Amino acid sequence: RAAPHPAPGEGGEGRAYGWLRASTLRSGNAVHPPFASPATAALASWVPVVGLEIHVQISSNSKLFSGSQVQFAAPPNSLVSFFDASLPGTLPVLNRRCVEAAVMTGLALNCSINKKSLFDRKHYFYADLPAGYQITQQRVPIAVNGSLSYSLCIDNKMSQMVTKTVRIKQIQLEQDSGKSLHDDARSQTLVDLNRAGVGLMEVVTEPDMCCGEEAAAAVRELQLILQTLGSSQAIMAEGQLRVDANVSVHHPGEPYGVRTEVKNINSVRFLAKAVDYEIQRQIEELENGGTILNETRSFDSKLGCTIPMRDKEGKQDYRFMPEPNLPPLILYDAKSLPVNMNHQQVVNIDWIRERLPDLPSVKRAKLVELYGILPEHSFTLLNEDGLAEYFENVIKQTQMKPKKVIGWILNDLLSYLKQHALTVKDSPVSSFLLADLLNLLERREISSSAAKQVLEELWKGEGKTPLKIVKEKKLELIQDQKELEQICQSVIDRQEDEVIMMVLGRNQKVLNKLIGLVQRATRGRSNPVLVKQILEKKLSE
Amino acid sequence: MLRSMGFRLVSAALKEGRVTPTELCQRCLSLIKSTSFLNAYVTVAEETALKQAEESEKRYRRGQPLGVLDGIPIAVKDNFNTAGIETTCASNMLKGYISPYNATVVQKLLDQGAVLLGKTNLDEFAMGSGSTDGIFGPVRNPWSYSRQYKEKTPPKSSSENEESDWVITGGSSGGSAAAVSSFTCFVALGSDTGGSTRNPAAHCGVVGLKPTYGLISRHGLIPLVNSMDVPGILTRCVDDAAVVLGSLAGHDPKDATTIQDTFKPFELPNLIDVRKLCIGIPKEYHAPGLSSEILALWSKAADLFKDAGAKVIEVSLPHTRYSIVCYHVLCTAEVASNMARFDGLEYGHRADMNKSTESMYAATRREGFNDVVRGRILSGNYFLLKQNYENYFIKAQKVRRLIANDFVKVFGSGVDILLTPTTLSDAVPYMEFIKEDNRTRSAQDDILTQAANMAGLPAISIPTALSKRGLPVGLQFIGHSFQEKQLLTVAKWFEKQVKFPMIQLEEVKRHDCSVFQHQKSVSFL
């Protein structure tokens, strides 16, 4: 951990680094410096190495070692127990829910779960760390040796996805710290201990990534997994998921370079930016004969660059020590579970394993297989919380083919929600209403352009059914053949030039224009297939 | 009689209405005042004590006392949290600190109607073996003022020097031992990390019990070494210790290191047969510096058992001699860690220093801790440094395991109880004691008691006899883990045999006359 204040005037400013494109980075995992001379270019290609330390706040009613409530944005210091404030004589009592969340996460990330793990104290003085140490799992963490598979698209083309894997080194349980607020004007520090002692899982990856986009995709997948498990809400903006990136570069075949740690990254997008910036900065530094310091840097999202953080007088010795107030954390499986043990008091790994929900990768595969949608659509469906369920609910209530439904979901629903910054849950149009509307379309009672008009009405959320809107706005398809023929005729009469061209050349474009005109005349109430037939017939007459 | 027999007779007197809780409380409070020169108490909670006594009195009047502890005056070492009553650890760091909660052991005693008279003196943060190194000054051993001591140790020269003849109580729970010894309370809580309950108990002629680690909750005990701390019980007799143990023992959801199994309180039998017992005499406890007087008492005690038909054998605990240095590393390391929380931010002393947070920390800790505490923090942090951790901390932990295994082997070979001295000698005069520094003293004085803490075993010091100087000497029994009943049973048998004399204190006598002269019915006084 490092001090939150970057020293003013240090590093960063005055340098203009060119942005590396992610696609360049991926070519053979080697990066060529932008200004390398032809003679050195072959030698001087660089391999970036990225590893992540991800702090995940466990979704739990109470803190890791105390009964205080966990809640975001509560009044300062309103959720602080005697233990959280480290009053003398208080002792930690492990929260079972946090252990279960960590086991669940470990299993979902293919880790081996340690049946016996230990807690340690990590010492440093900081205003928002009341005990002067953090209880963590340094020696034997709860889960080790896992992996996380994630997909990303090549050259920003959704249709070209590749799947990659990053190894998970370990998951450890630890306490969160409080929050310090530095009031420079009055030169004072305000401390809020609401967060102090909240349960964290620190997920440490191996340095298996090589660019910002990979790091971002891995974190995004982790976020989805955590949300699926319910082990964390994993909302980055609320600090429930915080990423530190370790970045280094080296020449192929040579040992890893000196790494820097980039902190203060608070969105997935910024993670990609921060990592790519840092890679490029290191390459340029080395190209210019400089050296990389093993330092902590802070990402400045406004400037889009990383800045060295004021490290606290050199390297810290955390003076790790076993936490003497907590016995080893023992977990059981079906085999080792003692017969006469109170089941409320033990955590059974197998019991948790059997109850794991479908993970995002499995869900995506199922969506593709069940509904025949494109793989990239399955990604989009899972990326929005609740969207896949919405989609499936619509499917259940409509006769329309899933392949057609997905278009309405992704193009209409999703873009509307995005535009209005709404979540799926808050959508004014329920899956039931949308299914209702799509059924009208499917039964050819309205045209698709009329359906879009109905949807516009539905967004208002006035409680009207699609059918009522259709009736009110008179959007039903004109079923009367004669009426339609008359309308077509009047369009033809008004568009002599086009008609002549049509007759001469059977021009599709022109035909489409005429169809459009009929649609306009009927305010979308005509069946385009029928109109086409009528027009073709009339023109060939 | 009343005093030497402990509180169970008093309980009976309370039940029969021969004395009321308020009378008892008032008597103790005025005794505290008349013996205040002992410096045993750092806080006397007169008002709340009287209120608690009044509540107790109501229960007795209704005929519904909460148990044998109802109305019994107690004292608590000032490193246990007491809601509403200052908890200082005899340190500037916590001077004026009023805790918002009761330690589990305090709460349990209060729940059973005990009357809390006040908080007792100690070495700062319990770091010491003399009860001489706290901000409130040293505790004086009540025996310094006994007829027994005065007769055998006449003042060296002038009356001026008489003032310097008083002896220490031992520590660090010296205030609690002195409080029980001087009859100002019936039960006192101490803490025992390396001998801090047994050592002063031996020097003050009272029973000092250190239960098995994990049997009694540490929640609310301000820690010295978490992995060795145990709340200690100081009483006038073994039976009392058993009753108090029964009321305190058992799982506490607030302390994860307490046992899960439920603890069944027990009563000690009056007729005890020691013939089936095997008493081990560990030869390593014949340590350098052991006074010939104590050595003689020790073998006399062994003979007592032998004569009664017990099997008495010499045993070996070969790693005992490493325990001091091992303890030093483990203790200071945990101290360094535990003391980190005292930074002046949330509670306790805060230095008047605004330059930066770090300089405020530094000034706060410099002003708040004495040299002993600061010294231990410094060495503990040294042992925990990355480059030293393996060589010191890990090694010390391994040695600790060896020490614990010594006991496992001996007990596994059929030994039921170990019999050892508690201290190397009787209590030394204060002027003598302070010639050595705290570290040297602690190392010497804990030598016979510490290993039990390393191994987490139950141990008890029983007042055995008076030395040539007229000062108490205690012997120690160490038992199997969680076998307190056996340990206390043996201790009770021994207590019965040795007939340790009662302290004869002028202050107490005078006091008794003034307070109780009208109470003709209290025949047992």
Interface residues (C-beta under 8 A of the other chain):
Chain A: F82 A85 S86 L87 P88 G89 T90 L91 P92 V93 L94 R121 H123 F125 A127 P130 A131 G132 Y133 S187 T189 V191 D317 R319 F320 M321 P324 N325 L326 P327 Q345
Chain B: F80 N81 T87 C89 L94 S99 P100 Y101 A103 R218 H219 G220 L221 I222 P223 V225 N226 S227 P253 K254 D255 A256 T257 Q260 A333 E334 A336 S337 M339 A340 R341 F342 D343 L345 E346 Y347 N354 T357 E358 Y361 N381 L384 L385 K386 Y389 F393
